[in-house]
């Protein structure tokens, strides 16, 4: 049975979402937009004010044309903090954001070791340092979000992280024992998709496909405004999709993983094969910017292969947006033309309606996604399927001002 506390939680979450979207708004406007009585809004906001999650702004000018200016409500930037941790193949990055999504701290270190115990030790040290330096004493820490480049099951245990050499690692519970705050763990691409959808300002569309292009290749899938994790929690591992190298009925089938065609290592290997002399990605990027023939040829071949993979994604999932993120997303412009040409030849007319865009956060997407895991939990309207699924439900657009 749904009780009064449950209804209170839902309505307070609706108010917080409205403030998140609108910035500053009066109680009267909250009442009108959410179709709640003014007395109910006063009680709900009084509780949020007491908990210091929101503040009132005495200088707020109401949009009403008559009467006294209303007292505005807004999220309290100092009402609490979220920590996001990106554990990557090459680095660990820790960021701290406030309730206005302002980054208060951003630090990173090369990964000292891939040994799980050493990674935990390094991560804990970085979190403690960031917390000490950027979060005021006695301030509320809403939680710590972590991303890893690997497969997670529905219990959020790292089943397999190829590039880290991890199997069956319950990283979330290990870290929860170190801190007095909840810990959220997610695959890096899923978290990056959440950040893009939650913070990135995507206009319209309830279905998107986030393609994370780094050393490995992963994907975050949002279907009907929900992160899709699949039956066992490992959906989106597109980097492991097998592509045929040779199809011959007389010979065994030969295949290659997609990430070995379009991942960072594959890109640099192709460059060296075409005469390039570096395995440093930053140097390769400089060569592309200079127009070096081998670098341009490499990036053109890479873009053609990536465009073909994207077209197959479009035909299978029919998303509204394909978002390119990660270090290789900087070559977004090279992918547009080959994808456009393939779309024109595709049998499915809807393929032409899909928007290919570059991630707003680019290389920051995983760290922002880690913080978004915590931030999103504050604004989640509880749904029945939250109990059944480990996905992250994203609130639908709020009522428009003119409704």
BELQUIVEN-V877821 format. One record per helix or strand of 3 or more residues. SS is the DSSP state (H for helix, E for strand). FROM is the first residue (numbers start at 1). TO is the last residue. If there is no record, write none. Layout:
# BELQUIVEN-V877821
SS|FROM|TO, SS|FROM|TO
This chain:
# BELQUIVEN-V877821
H|4|22, E|24|26, H|27|34, H|38|50, E|54|57, E|72|75, E|81|87, E|91|98, E|103|110, H|116|134, E|141|148, E|158|161, E|166|169, H|171|176, E|183|187, H|188|199, E|208|213, E|217|223, H|238|240, E|242|246, E|254|257, H|259|262, H|264|273, H|281|290, H|293|317, E|321|325, H|327|345, H|349|353, E|355|358, H|362|378, H|385|388
